[in-house]
Amino acid sequence: MDICKVHENSSKCSGNTMPMECFMVLSTQAQKISIATLCCLFGTLCILENALVLYLIFSSPTIRKKPSYLFISSLASADILASIIFVSSFVNFHVFNKTDSSKEMFLLKLGGVNTSFTASLSSLLLTALDRYICISRPSEYKSLVTRKRAWVALGVLWVTCVTISSLPLLGWNCCTLNSACSELFPFVDDNYLSSWIFLVMVLLASIVCAYAHVLWKAHQHVAYMGKHQVQGGKQNARMRMDVMLAKTLVMVLTVLMVCWSPVLVLMIYSIFVRLSNQLRRVFAFCSTLCLLNSMVNPIIYALRSKELYSSLRMVFSRFKRQLRATEDSPEAVQKSSVIET
């Protein structure tokens, strides 16, 4: 690590290169094994769970037609992409201490991670806005939130996320600008990091505001139902659905805040204060919480969404019937008799 002492202020590039060893903060084998275990566990479960969510959505003709589930499928896709790119690059860098062949390759991978995590947050925002419109203007919901508008919103979302995340690769990096670099990410300009943090904070604040309104409306629904004992099965069922969905979204938001707050706090702190190796090591471990968030979201959907849960039960029922049919087939009976003989 002597090279890091030479570059005490690891905030300057020299000939488009940086001492990458200074960013490899895991010093013991136990730390590397812990990071590798967390990443592989969270990443694998995240991919499997989100893939299941996508299958449940697009295998059901009823569910896949609803704009709400298009936003959820965007969230699941972003989380799968984040898991694949983040785990492979993070473990390769911090555990196996392998560096990329060039600055551009590193920034390309970092752009992929930023794109997927930003798209994940943005998809949550679209989901929150969808619930906001549904509960505040229920009579106009179907005319306001159509499949075409949902696809347009998702297209704008992903194009915007890709563009913002590609800026370091396109030239907004500390090597090209000869400016101060982040102590947490190689080649990343401090001003770009500040801008990205601001974007994330705006997304989180917007999500919180939308969810707060949804919760307030849901509380009004519950109070109205209790006070007036509203009759009519459809109306009551709709109110119960809104209340349950509001609770689901709050659970998602709670997990989101718990998983992202440590990372954001350390990022903001690194802009104003020089970080010790211990804090940078803490940041590396806190980064795995973002994967935990991506892993927990599908579980919440499966447990709280009646439609997805019913679809999941149908899939398992179909699988059991196929398994029984296989066991009861003539070939299976013949094999069984041969074994007994």
C-alpha contacts under 8 A as a table, 3 or more apart, distances in Angstrom:
res1	aa1	res2	aa2	distance
1	M	4	C	5.37
1	M	5	K	7.09
1	M	21	E	7.07
1	M	22	C	6.97
2	D	5	K	5.19
2	D	6	V	6.68
3	I	6	V	5.16
3	I	7	H	6.43
3	I	19	P	6.92
3	I	21	E	7.98
3	I	22	C	7.71
4	C	7	H	4.89
4	C	8	E	5.83
4	C	10	S	7.43
4	C	19	P	6.92
4	C	21	E	7.51
4	C	22	C	5.46
5	K	8	E	4.95
7	H	10	S	5.22
7	H	19	P	7.65
9	N	12	K	7.08
10	S	18	M	7.80
10	S	19	P	7.74
10	S	22	C	7.68
10	S	181	C	7.15
10	S	182	S	8.00
10	S	183	E	6.52
11	S	174	C	7.85
11	S	179	S	7.58
11	S	180	A	4.88
11	S	181	C	4.14
11	S	182	S	6.36
11	S	183	E	6.80
12	K	18	M	7.49
12	K	174	C	7.11
12	K	175	C	7.21
12	K	178	N	6.86
12	K	179	S	6.78
12	K	180	A	6.07
12	K	181	C	6.24
13	C	16	N	5.69
13	C	17	T	5.59
13	C	18	M	5.47
13	C	174	C	6.91
13	C	175	C	5.08
13	C	178	N	6.77
13	C	187	F	7.60
14	S	17	T	5.40
14	S	18	M	6.63
14	S	175	C	7.42
15	G	175	C	7.69
16	N	103	K	7.20
16	N	175	C	5.32
16	N	176	T	7.36
17	T	103	K	7.20
17	T	175	C	7.58
18	M	186	P	7.21
18	M	187	F	7.44
19	P	22	C	5.83
19	P	23	F	7.89
20	M	23	F	5.56
20	M	24	M	7.07
20	M	99	T	7.34
20	M	186	P	7.06
21	E	24	M	5.24
21	E	97	N	7.96
22	C	25	V	7.02
23	F	183	E	7.79
23	F	184	L	7.02
23	F	185	F	7.46
23	F	186	P	7.28
24	M	27	S	7.94
24	M	93	F	7.17
24	M	94	H	5.49
24	M	97	N	6.86
25	V	94	H	7.28
25	V	277	N	6.48
25	V	280	R	6.70
25	V	281	R	5.59
25	V	284	A	8.00
26	L	29	Q	7.97
26	L	31	Q	5.99
26	L	32	K	6.22
26	L	94	H	6.54
26	L	95	V	7.56
26	L	281	R	6.40
27	S	31	Q	7.08
27	S	32	K	7.89
28	T	31	Q	5.39
28	T	32	K	6.58
29	Q	32	K	5.10
29	Q	33	I	6.15
30	A	33	I	5.15
30	A	34	S	6.10
31	Q	34	S	5.07
31	Q	35	I	6.20
32	K	35	I	5.20
32	K	36	A	6.06
32	K	94	H	7.16
32	K	95	V	5.10
33	I	36	A	5.08
33	I	37	T	5.98
33	I	95	V	7.57
34	S	37	T	5.15
34	S	38	L	6.17
35	I	38	L	5.21
35	I	39	C	6.05
35	I	91	V	7.51
35	I	95	V	7.54
35	I	285	F	6.76
35	I	288	T	7.88
36	A	39	C	5.23
36	A	40	C	5.99
36	A	91	V	6.07
36	A	95	V	6.82
37	T	40	C	5.30
37	T	41	L	5.92
38	L	41	L	5.20
38	L	42	F	5.89
38	L	288	T	6.95
39	C	42	F	5.36
39	C	43	G	5.53
39	C	87	V	5.76
39	C	91	V	7.45
39	C	288	T	6.40
39	C	291	L	7.50
40	C	43	G	5.10
40	C	44	T	5.77
40	C	87	V	6.99
41	L	44	T	5.44
41	L	45	L	6.21
42	F	45	L	5.34
42	F	46	C	5.85
42	F	288	T	7.97
42	F	291	L	5.90
42	F	292	L	5.88
42	F	295	M	6.30
43	G	46	C	5.04
43	G	47	I	6.20
43	G	83	S	5.08
43	G	84	I	7.13
43	G	87	V	6.53
43	G	291	L	6.44
43	G	295	M	7.51
44	T	47	I	5.30
44	T	48	L	6.27
44	T	83	S	7.85
45	L	48	L	5.17
45	L	49	E	5.91
45	L	295	M	6.27
46	C	49	E	5.29
46	C	50	N	5.96
46	C	79	D	7.26
46	C	80	I	6.69
46	C	83	S	6.87
46	C	291	L	7.33
46	C	292	L	7.87
46	C	294	S	6.06
46	C	295	M	4.18
46	C	296	V	7.74
47	I	50	N	5.40
47	I	51	A	5.87
47	I	79	D	7.61
47	I	80	I	5.12
47	I	83	S	6.77
47	I	84	I	7.88
47	I	295	M	7.87
48	L	51	A	5.15
48	L	52	L	6.18
49	E	52	L	5.07
49	E	53	V	6.35
49	E	295	M	7.06
49	E	298	P	5.98
49	E	299	I	7.42
50	N	53	V	4.91
50	N	54	L	6.23
50	N	76	A	5.06
50	N	77	S	7.23
50	N	79	D	7.25
50	N	80	I	6.50
50	N	295	M	7.73
50	N	298	P	5.93
51	A	54	L	5.12
51	A	55	Y	6.18
51	A	76	A	7.36
51	A	77	S	8.00
51	A	80	I	7.53
52	L	55	Y	5.02
52	L	56	L	6.13
53	V	56	L	5.13
53	V	57	I	6.20
53	V	73	S	7.41
53	V	76	A	7.08
53	V	298	P	6.57
53	V	302	A	7.84
53	V	308	L	7.80
54	L	57	I	5.16
54	L	58	F	6.13
54	L	73	S	5.81
54	L	76	A	6.81
54	L	77	S	7.77
55	Y	58	F	5.43
55	Y	59	S	5.66
56	L	59	S	5.42
56	L	60	S	6.38
56	L	308	L	6.55
56	L	311	S	6.22
56	L	312	L	6.66
57	I	60	S	5.71
57	I	63	I	5.68
57	I	64	R	5.30
57	I	69	Y	6.90
57	I	73	S	7.32
57	I	308	L	7.31
58	F	61	P	7.00
58	F	63	I	7.28
58	F	64	R	5.22
59	S	64	R	7.60
60	S	63	I	5.38
60	S	64	R	6.09
60	S	311	S	7.41
61	P	64	R	5.60
61	P	65	K	6.53
62	T	65	K	5.71
62	T	66	K	7.29
63	I	66	K	5.67
63	I	69	Y	6.74
63	I	307	E	7.43
64	R	67	P	7.73
64	R	69	Y	6.34
64	R	70	L	6.84
65	K	69	Y	7.86
65	K	70	L	7.97
65	K	147	R	7.22
66	K	69	Y	5.70
66	K	70	L	6.80
66	K	147	R	7.05
67	P	70	L	4.98
67	P	71	F	6.63
67	P	145	V	6.90
67	P	146	T	6.45
67	P	147	R	5.35
67	P	150	A	5.81
68	S	71	F	5.45
68	S	72	I	6.58
68	S	127	T	6.52
68	S	130	D	6.61
69	Y	72	I	4.74
69	Y	73	S	5.94
70	L	73	S	5.02
70	L	74	S	6.25
70	L	150	A	7.21
70	L	151	W	7.81
71	F	74	S	5.03
71	F	75	L	6.35
71	F	123	S	5.84
71	F	124	L	7.63
71	F	126	L	6.52
71	F	127	T	5.84
71	F	150	A	7.60
71	F	154	L	7.46
72	I	75	L	4.97
72	I	76	A	6.22
72	I	123	S	7.10
72	I	124	L	7.76
72	I	127	T	7.02
73	S	76	A	4.98
73	S	77	S	6.07
74	S	77	S	5.08
74	S	78	A	6.12
74	S	119	A	7.99
74	S	120	S	7.53
74	S	123	S	6.22
74	S	154	L	7.50
75	L	78	A	5.16
75	L	79	D	6.19
75	L	119	A	7.24
75	L	120	S	5.03
75	L	121	L	7.87
75	L	123	S	5.25
75	L	124	L	6.81
76	A	79	D	5.12
76	A	80	I	6.22
76	A	120	S	7.79
76	A	298	P	7.61
77	S	80	I	5.16
77	S	81	L	6.22
78	A	81	L	5.12
78	A	82	A	6.05
78	A	116	S	4.84
78	A	117	F	6.76
78	A	119	A	6.00
78	A	120	S	5.28
79	D	82	A	4.96
79	D	83	S	6.09
79	D	116	S	6.64
79	D	117	F	7.10
79	D	120	S	6.33
79	D	294	S	5.47
80	I	83	S	5.16
80	I	84	I	6.34
81	L	84	I	5.33
81	L	85	I	6.23
81	L	113	V	7.93
81	L	116	S	5.97
82	A	85	I	5.44
82	A	86	F	5.55
82	A	87	V	7.99
82	A	112	G	7.59
82	A	113	V	5.62
82	A	116	S	5.01
82	A	117	F	6.17
82	A	291	L	7.89
83	S	86	F	5.33
83	S	87	V	5.71
83	S	291	L	6.61
84	I	87	V	5.68
84	I	88	S	6.16
85	I	88	S	5.46
85	I	89	S	6.06
85	I	109	K	7.05
85	I	112	G	6.75
85	I	113	V	6.10
86	F	89	S	5.44
86	F	90	F	5.60
86	F	113	V	5.83
87	V	90	F	5.20
87	V	91	V	5.78
88	S	91	V	5.64
88	S	92	N	5.99
89	S	92	N	5.11
89	S	93	F	6.06
89	S	109	K	7.22
90	F	93	F	5.28
90	F	94	H	5.97
90	F	95	V	7.77
91	V	94	H	5.39
91	V	95	V	5.07
91	V	96	F	6.70
92	N	95	V	5.83
92	N	96	F	5.07
92	N	97	N	6.27
92	N	98	K	5.72
92	N	99	T	7.89
93	F	96	F	5.89
93	F	97	N	4.65
93	F	98	K	5.02
93	F	99	T	6.15
94	H	97	N	5.30
94	H	98	K	7.76
100	D	103	K	7.26
100	D	105	M	6.15
100	D	106	F	5.79
101	S	105	M	6.75
102	S	105	M	5.34
102	S	106	F	6.60
103	K	106	F	5.26
103	K	107	L	6.24
103	K	187	F	7.47
104	E	107	L	5.13
104	E	108	L	6.01
104	E	169	L	6.24
105	M	108	L	5.01
105	M	109	K	6.39
106	F	109	K	5.30
106	F	110	L	6.19
107	L	110	L	4.88
107	L	111	G	5.87
107	L	168	P	6.67
107	L	169	L	5.50
107	L	187	F	7.69
108	L	111	G	5.02
108	L	112	G	6.34
108	L	166	S	7.47
108	L	169	L	6.43
109	K	112	G	5.04
109	K	113	V	6.44
110	L	113	V	5.12
110	L	114	N	6.15
111	G	114	N	5.03
111	G	115	T	5.90
111	G	162	V	7.64
111	G	165	S	4.82
111	G	166	S	5.53
111	G	168	P	7.78
111	G	169	L	7.58
112	G	115	T	5.07
112	G	116	S	6.22
112	G	162	V	7.97
112	G	165	S	7.36
113	V	116	S	5.36
113	V	117	F	6.22
114	N	117	F	5.34
114	N	118	T	5.82
114	N	161	C	7.97
114	N	165	S	5.66
115	T	118	T	5.27
115	T	119	A	5.90
115	T	158	W	7.91
115	T	161	C	5.26
115	T	162	V	5.40
115	T	164	I	7.86
115	T	165	S	5.53
116	S	119	A	5.06
116	S	120	S	6.07
116	S	161	C	7.95
117	F	120	S	4.94
117	F	121	L	6.41
118	T	121	L	5.21
118	T	122	S	6.10
118	T	161	C	6.25
118	T	200	V	7.41
119	A	122	S	4.89
119	A	123	S	5.91
119	A	157	L	6.92
119	A	158	W	6.36
119	A	161	C	6.07
120	S	123	S	5.16
120	S	124	L	6.39
121	L	124	L	5.11
121	L	125	L	6.37
121	L	200	V	7.76
121	L	203	L	6.88
121	L	204	L	7.65
122	S	125	L	4.90
122	S	126	L	6.32
122	S	157	L	6.93
122	S	203	L	6.78
123	S	126	L	5.03
123	S	127	T	6.17
123	S	154	L	7.92
123	S	157	L	7.89
124	L	127	T	4.98
124	L	128	A	6.13
124	L	207	I	7.30
125	L	128	A	4.97
125	L	129	L	6.13
125	L	203	L	6.82
125	L	204	L	7.96
125	L	206	S	7.05
125	L	207	I	5.24
126	L	129	L	5.02
126	L	130	D	6.00
127	T	130	D	4.99
127	T	131	R	6.32
128	A	131	R	5.16
128	A	132	Y	6.09
128	A	207	I	6.14
128	A	210	A	5.78
128	A	211	Y	6.16
128	A	249	L	7.53
129	L	132	Y	4.79
129	L	133	I	6.20
129	L	207	I	7.90
129	L	210	A	6.20
130	D	133	I	5.35
130	D	134	C	6.14
130	D	145	V	7.48
131	R	134	C	4.92
131	R	135	I	6.06
131	R	214	V	6.79
131	R	246	A	7.81
132	Y	135	I	5.48
132	Y	136	S	5.92
132	Y	210	A	6.01
132	Y	211	Y	7.35
132	Y	213	H	6.89
132	Y	214	V	5.64
133	I	136	S	5.23
133	I	137	R	5.44
133	I	138	P	7.06
133	I	141	Y	6.35
134	C	137	R	5.68
134	C	138	P	4.95
134	C	141	Y	5.42
135	I	138	P	5.57
135	I	214	V	6.61
135	I	217	K	6.80
135	I	218	A	7.85
135	I	242	D	7.09
136	S	214	V	7.87
136	S	217	K	7.35
137	R	140	E	5.61
137	R	141	Y	6.01
138	P	141	Y	5.08
139	S	142	K	7.59
140	E	143	S	5.49
140	E	144	L	6.05
141	Y	144	L	5.12
141	Y	145	V	5.78
142	K	145	V	5.46
142	K	146	T	6.26
143	S	146	T	6.32
145	V	149	R	6.39
145	V	150	A	6.72
146	T	149	R	5.28
146	T	150	A	6.09
147	R	150	A	4.92
147	R	151	W	6.16
148	K	151	W	5.24
148	K	152	V	6.26
149	R	152	V	4.99
149	R	153	A	6.05
150	A	153	A	5.11
150	A	154	L	6.22
151	W	154	L	5.06
151	W	155	G	6.09
152	V	155	G	5.02
152	V	156	V	6.23
153	A	156	V	5.20
153	A	157	L	6.06
154	L	157	L	4.89
154	L	158	W	6.19
155	G	158	W	5.41
155	G	159	V	6.14
156	V	159	V	5.26
156	V	160	T	5.97
157	L	160	T	5.30
157	L	161	C	6.19
158	W	161	C	5.06
158	W	162	V	6.07
159	V	162	V	5.22
159	V	163	T	6.10
160	T	163	T	5.13
160	T	164	I	6.15
161	C	164	I	5.30
161	C	165	S	6.04
162	V	165	S	5.22
162	V	166	S	6.00
163	T	166	S	5.20
163	T	167	L	6.60
164	I	167	L	5.60
165	S	168	P	7.11
166	S	169	L	5.30
166	S	170	L	6.16
167	L	170	L	4.92
167	L	171	G	6.32
167	L	172	W	5.49
168	P	171	G	5.33
168	P	172	W	4.27
168	P	173	N	4.86
168	P	188	V	6.74
168	P	189	D	7.81
168	P	192	Y	7.75
169	L	172	W	6.89
169	L	173	N	7.27
171	G	176	T	6.02
171	G	177	L	7.65
172	W	176	T	7.01
172	W	177	L	6.98
172	W	188	V	7.89
172	W	189	D	6.87
172	W	192	Y	7.10
173	N	176	T	5.67
173	N	177	L	6.23
173	N	179	S	7.91
173	N	181	C	7.78
173	N	187	F	5.70
173	N	188	V	5.13
173	N	189	D	4.84
173	N	192	Y	7.71
174	C	177	L	5.09
174	C	178	N	5.13
174	C	179	S	4.72
174	C	180	A	5.99
174	C	181	C	5.34
174	C	187	F	5.56
174	C	188	V	5.90
174	C	189	D	4.60
174	C	190	D	7.84
175	C	178	N	5.00
175	C	179	S	7.00
175	C	187	F	6.25
179	S	189	D	6.77
180	A	189	D	6.08
180	A	190	D	6.05
181	C	185	F	7.90
181	C	186	P	7.21
181	C	187	F	6.13
181	C	188	V	5.51
181	C	189	D	4.59
181	C	190	D	5.33
182	S	185	F	5.57
182	S	186	P	6.75
182	S	187	F	7.34
182	S	188	V	5.61
182	S	189	D	5.89
182	S	190	D	5.08
182	S	193	L	7.45
182	S	270	S	7.50
182	S	271	I	7.23
183	E	186	P	7.25
183	E	270	S	6.79
183	E	274	R	7.66
183	E	275	L	7.30
184	L	267	M	7.63
184	L	270	S	7.54
184	L	280	R	6.88
185	F	188	V	5.73
188	V	192	Y	7.02
188	V	193	L	6.95
189	D	192	Y	5.25
189	D	193	L	6.34
190	D	193	L	5.04
190	D	194	S	6.16
190	D	271	I	6.64
191	N	194	S	5.02
191	N	195	S	6.22
192	Y	195	S	5.02
192	Y	196	W	6.16
193	L	196	W	5.10
193	L	197	I	6.12
194	S	197	I	5.14
194	S	198	F	6.16
194	S	268	I	7.45
194	S	271	I	7.55
195	S	198	F	5.03
195	S	199	L	6.25
196	W	199	L	5.01
196	W	200	V	6.28
197	I	200	V	5.08
197	I	201	M	6.14
197	I	264	L	7.09
197	I	267	M	7.78
197	I	268	I	7.57
198	F	201	M	5.05
198	F	202	V	6.18
199	L	202	V	5.12
199	L	203	L	6.26
200	V	203	L	5.04
200	V	204	L	6.15
201	M	204	L	5.07
201	M	205	A	6.02
202	V	205	A	5.09
202	V	206	S	6.07
203	L	206	S	5.17
203	L	207	I	6.16
204	L	207	I	5.08
204	L	208	V	6.14
205	A	208	V	5.08
205	A	209	C	6.22
206	S	209	C	5.14
206	S	210	A	6.18
207	I	210	A	5.19
207	I	211	Y	6.05
207	I	253	L	7.95
208	V	211	Y	5.16
208	V	212	A	5.94
208	V	253	L	7.68
209	C	212	A	5.06
209	C	213	H	6.38
210	A	213	H	5.30
210	A	214	V	6.31
211	Y	214	V	4.88
211	Y	215	L	6.03
211	Y	246	A	7.47
211	Y	249	L	7.25
211	Y	250	V	6.87
212	A	215	L	5.14
212	A	216	W	6.14
213	H	216	W	5.03
213	H	217	K	6.16
214	V	217	K	5.19
214	V	218	A	6.04
214	V	246	A	6.24
215	L	218	A	4.91
215	L	219	H	6.04
215	L	243	V	7.82
215	L	246	A	6.00
215	L	247	K	7.67
216	W	219	H	5.10
216	W	220	Q	6.30
217	K	220	Q	4.97
217	K	221	H	6.26
218	A	221	H	5.00
218	A	222	V	6.33
218	A	239	M	7.74
218	A	242	D	6.56
218	A	243	V	5.13
218	A	246	A	6.87
219	H	222	V	5.14
219	H	223	A	6.16
219	H	243	V	7.68
220	Q	223	A	5.09
220	Q	224	Y	5.99
221	H	224	Y	5.12
221	H	225	M	6.10
221	H	239	M	6.37
221	H	243	V	7.73
222	V	225	M	5.16
222	V	226	G	6.15
222	V	239	M	7.73
222	V	243	V	7.67
223	A	226	G	5.16
223	A	227	K	6.03
224	Y	227	K	5.19
224	Y	228	H	5.87
224	Y	229	Q	7.48
224	Y	230	V	7.68
225	M	228	H	5.58
225	M	229	Q	4.97
225	M	230	V	5.42
225	M	236	N	7.75
226	G	229	Q	5.40
226	G	230	V	7.91
230	V	235	Q	7.96
230	V	236	N	7.02
231	Q	235	Q	7.65
231	Q	236	N	7.23
232	G	235	Q	5.60
232	G	236	N	6.34
233	G	236	N	5.27
233	G	237	A	5.93
234	K	237	A	5.09
234	K	238	R	6.05
235	Q	238	R	5.14
235	Q	239	M	6.27
236	N	239	M	5.11
236	N	240	R	6.13
237	A	240	R	5.12
237	A	241	M	6.14
238	R	241	M	5.05
238	R	242	D	6.25
239	M	242	D	5.07
239	M	243	V	6.19
240	R	243	V	5.10
240	R	244	M	6.12
241	M	244	M	5.17
241	M	245	L	6.01
242	D	245	L	5.15
242	D	246	A	6.00
243	V	246	A	5.07
243	V	247	K	6.30
244	M	247	K	5.14
244	M	248	T	6.22
244	M	304	R	7.21
245	L	248	T	4.92
245	L	249	L	6.20
245	L	304	R	7.34
245	L	305	S	7.19
246	A	249	L	5.18
246	A	250	V	6.28
247	K	250	V	5.08
247	K	251	M	6.28
248	T	251	M	5.14
248	T	252	V	6.35
248	T	300	I	6.85
248	T	301	Y	7.37
248	T	304	R	5.99
248	T	305	S	7.83
249	L	252	V	4.97
249	L	253	L	6.12
250	V	253	L	4.95
250	V	254	T	6.05
251	M	254	T	5.10
251	M	255	V	6.29
251	M	300	I	7.50
252	V	255	V	5.28
252	V	256	L	6.10
252	V	297	N	6.24
252	V	300	I	7.10
253	L	256	L	4.85
253	L	257	M	6.16
254	T	257	M	5.27
254	T	258	V	6.22
255	V	258	V	5.20
255	V	259	C	6.06
255	V	293	N	6.23
255	V	296	V	7.73
256	L	259	C	5.32
256	L	260	W	5.99
256	L	293	N	5.98
257	M	260	W	5.28
257	M	261	S	5.56
258	V	261	S	5.72
258	V	262	P	7.58
259	C	262	P	6.94
259	C	263	V	7.84
259	C	286	C	7.98
259	C	289	L	5.00
259	C	290	C	5.69
259	C	292	L	7.13
259	C	293	N	5.94
260	W	263	V	5.50
260	W	264	L	6.22
260	W	289	L	7.05
260	W	290	C	6.23
261	S	264	L	5.22
261	S	265	V	5.99
262	P	265	V	5.22
262	P	266	L	6.26
262	P	283	F	7.86
262	P	286	C	6.40
263	V	266	L	5.33
263	V	267	M	6.17
263	V	283	F	6.39
263	V	286	C	5.96
263	V	287	S	6.24
264	L	267	M	5.01
264	L	268	I	6.16
265	V	268	I	5.25
265	V	269	Y	6.08
266	L	269	Y	4.91
266	L	270	S	6.01
266	L	283	F	6.72
267	M	270	S	5.18
267	M	271	I	6.70
268	I	271	I	5.43
268	I	272	F	7.17
269	Y	272	F	5.61
269	Y	273	V	5.92
270	S	273	V	5.25
270	S	274	R	6.02
270	S	275	L	6.00
271	I	274	R	7.72
275	L	278	Q	7.96
275	L	279	L	6.03
275	L	280	R	6.50
276	S	279	L	5.34
276	S	280	R	6.39
277	N	280	R	5.03
277	N	281	R	6.05
278	Q	281	R	5.03
278	Q	282	V	6.27
279	L	282	V	4.88
279	L	283	F	6.17
280	R	283	F	4.93
280	R	284	A	6.36
281	R	284	A	5.11
281	R	285	F	6.60
282	V	285	F	5.24
282	V	286	C	6.10
283	F	286	C	4.92
283	F	287	S	6.06
284	A	287	S	5.26
284	A	288	T	7.24
285	F	288	T	5.64
285	F	289	L	7.58
286	C	289	L	5.38
286	C	290	C	7.69
287	S	290	C	5.74
287	S	291	L	7.64
288	T	291	L	5.28
288	T	292	L	6.58
289	L	292	L	4.72
289	L	293	N	6.28
290	C	293	N	5.15
290	C	294	S	6.52
291	L	294	S	5.03
291	L	295	M	6.14
292	L	295	M	4.94
292	L	296	V	6.13
293	N	296	V	5.27
293	N	297	N	6.30
294	S	297	N	5.63
294	S	298	P	7.63
295	M	298	P	6.54
295	M	299	I	7.46
296	V	299	I	5.30
296	V	300	I	6.49
297	N	300	I	5.25
297	N	301	Y	6.46
298	P	301	Y	5.01
298	P	302	A	6.11
299	I	302	A	5.15
299	I	303	L	6.14
300	I	303	L	5.24
300	I	304	R	5.79
300	I	305	S	7.90
301	Y	304	R	5.25
301	Y	305	S	5.26
301	Y	308	L	7.16
302	A	305	S	5.79
302	A	306	K	7.82
302	A	308	L	5.80
302	A	309	Y	5.22
302	A	312	L	7.82
303	L	306	K	7.68
303	L	309	Y	6.45
304	R	309	Y	7.60
305	S	308	L	5.44
305	S	309	Y	5.99
306	K	309	Y	5.00
306	K	310	S	5.91
307	E	310	S	5.15
307	E	311	S	6.13
308	L	311	S	4.97
308	L	312	L	6.05
309	Y	312	L	4.99
309	Y	313	R	6.26
310	S	313	R	5.09
310	S	314	M	6.25
311	S	314	M	5.05
311	S	315	V	6.29
312	L	315	V	5.09
312	L	316	F	6.36
313	R	316	F	5.14
313	R	317	S	6.05
314	M	317	S	4.98
314	M	318	R	6.04
315	V	318	R	5.13
315	V	319	F	6.15
316	F	319	F	4.96
316	F	320	K	6.15
317	S	320	K	5.10
317	S	321	R	6.25
318	R	321	R	5.15
318	R	322	Q	6.23
319	F	322	Q	5.14
319	F	323	L	6.12
320	K	323	L	4.97
320	K	324	R	6.13
321	R	324	R	5.11
321	R	325	A	6.06
322	Q	325	A	4.99
322	Q	326	T	6.14
323	L	326	T	5.11
323	L	327	E	6.26
324	R	327	E	5.01
324	R	328	D	6.06
325	A	328	D	5.12
325	A	329	S	5.98
326	T	329	S	5.23
326	T	332	A	6.92
327	E	332	A	5.55
327	E	333	V	7.40
328	D	332	A	6.30
328	D	333	V	6.50
329	S	332	A	5.28
329	S	333	V	6.36
330	P	333	V	5.04
330	P	334	Q	6.04
331	E	334	Q	5.11
331	E	335	K	6.19
332	A	335	K	5.13
332	A	336	S	6.13
333	V	336	S	5.02
333	V	337	S	6.25
334	Q	337	S	5.19
334	Q	338	V	6.26
335	K	338	V	5.12
335	K	339	I	6.24
336	S	339	I	5.17
336	S	340	E	6.27
337	S	340	E	5.08
337	S	341	T	6.12
338	V	341	T	5.06
